[in-house]
């Protein structure tokens, strides 16, 4: 065992100490991946369950954030692939939620509220829409690099792809964003308007 002979209680305390500080950014990334608050919560919960189950394999002193993001990304990819193979299903709980009392439906929990504030400060609606409209593979790499600041090598480990693939996806994702956000950037004065000659 990499953590030595720690008992279950010590292991749990150590996990909680380092794991829960990443909950908001994990939820934010999960929300960008799934585009659905309920699915994002499920994805974060599955990520934490897997991370806790395999915490004894985590090497103390290495980058925990990169390790747990790898689990999040792999869990999402595995769920997404499984979902694509399944026939379309209606989740009646989601339907019921949509028609529930308006006040109750509009009360976000603490995680959603904090995360939405963070993302609203970082991105306005047009940027969020552009992010949602780029290819999933590119979106994940752009989020990991440009939002969460992971290095190419870390992203390579997180998504299980060579560094060249990471760089290619990042470049292509940024180009897609650039195309989608060109008019917005001109309107906001980030770049000079093109002449219409």
N, C-alpha and C positions, 0 to 999 in steps of 0.2 A: 504494500500500500504506500503510495507516494506521501501521504500525510503522516505516516508513522502509525503508532498504535494509539490513536485517539478513539475515545469511546463515542457512541452515537450522539450523546448530548453535546460534547465538545464540538463535534463535527457540525451539528446543526447550528450551534451558536456562531461558529466561524463562517458558515455559509450565509446565515442571516446578516452578519456584520458586513460582508462584502457584496452580497447579491442584491439586497433590496435598494441600495443606492442607485442602481441602474434601471429601476422599474419604469420611471417616467420615459426615459429615452427608448427603452425596449417597446413600451406601449406605443409611443409615437411612430416608431419604425414599423411596428406590426400594423398600425392603422394605415400607414402609407402602402404597405404591401397588400393588405386584404381589402382596403377601401370600405370596411364595415366595422363599426365599433364593437359589436358583439363578437365577431370573428377575431378581432384584434385581441380582445380580452382572453378568449379561448387560446389563442396562439401564445400569448404571454404566459398564461397558466401552464400550458403544456411545456413551454420552454423551461419554466422554473421547476416543474416536476422532473423533467429529464436532467436538468442541471444538478438538482439535489441528488437524484439517483446515482449520477456519475461523478459527484463532487470528489470522491476519494481518488479519482483519476486526474483531477486538476493538479498541476504542478504549482506548489506554493511559490510565490515570487514572480510568476509569469503574469501576462496581461489577462486578467479575469474578464474585462470588458470584451476583448476580442474572442475569448473562449465562449462566453454566453451568447454573443452575437452569432457565432458559428452555429450554436445550437438553435437559436431562433431562425436563422436562415434555412438550415437543413430541415427543421420541423415544418416551416412554411412550404418549402419545395416539395417535401414528401406529401403533405396534406393536399397541396395544389394538384400534384400529379394524380393522386388518388381521386380527388374531386372531379377532375376532367374525365376520368374513366367511368364515373357514375352517372346514371340518368338524372335529369333535373328533378329536384325534390322541393316541395314547399315546406318551409319551417313555420308551423302554425303558431309557435311562440312569438316569432318575429311579426307575424301578421297581427296577432293579438296585441303585441307591444305598440304597433303603429296606431291602433285604434283605441288605445288605453286613454285614461284621463290625461288631457293635454298638459296639465301642470306636472303630473308625475313623470310624463315622458320627457319633459323639458328640464328636469332636474338632473344634471350630470353628477356622477360620483367624483370624488376628489381626484382620482388619477386622470379621468377624461378632462376635467376642468383644467388642471395644471398643464396637461399635455397640449390641449387645444390652445391655451394662452401662449405657450412657448412657440408652437407652430404658427399661430396667427401673427406673432411678433416677427418671426423669421420670414414668413411668406404670406402674401396676400392671396386672394382667391384665384387670380390669373396664374400665379406661379404654382399654386396647388393643383389647379386644373391641368396645367402643362405637365407637371410631374406625373399626374394620373394617366396622361395620354401617351407617355412614352412606353416603350416595350418594358415588360416586367424585369427581364434580365438587366437592362440598362438602368432602370429605376433603382434596383437594389444596390448596384455598384455606385451610382451617383449619391444615394442616401448615405451609404457607408463612408464614402470618401469626402464628399463636399459638405455633408451635414454633420457627420459624427467624427470626421477627421482621422479615420484609419489610414495607415500607410498601405501602399500597393501590396506589400508582402503580407500584411495582416488580412487584407481583403481576399487575397489569393487563398489563404488558409480557411477563411470563413466560408467562402463559396466553393471551395474545392476545385479551383481552376488555376491554370498557370498565370503568372504575372502578366504575360503578353495578352492573354484573354481579358484580364482585368483592365489593362490600359486601353485595349480596343473597345471594350464595352463602355468604359468611361468616356472615351473620346466620342463614340457614336451617340451615347446618351446626351452628352453636352451639346452636340450638334443638333440633335432633335429638339432639345430645349431651346437652343438658340433660334431655330427656325420658328418654333411655336411662340416664342416671346419677343420676336423682333419688333413687332408693332408696339407692344407694351413698353419695351425699352426706349423706343423713340418718344412715345407719349410721356413717359416719366422723366425724360431728359438724361437717361443713362448713356445714350448714344445719340449722335447727330442724326437728324432726319435725312433720309436719302432724297436726293433731288429727283424730281419727276420729269426730267428732260427726255 
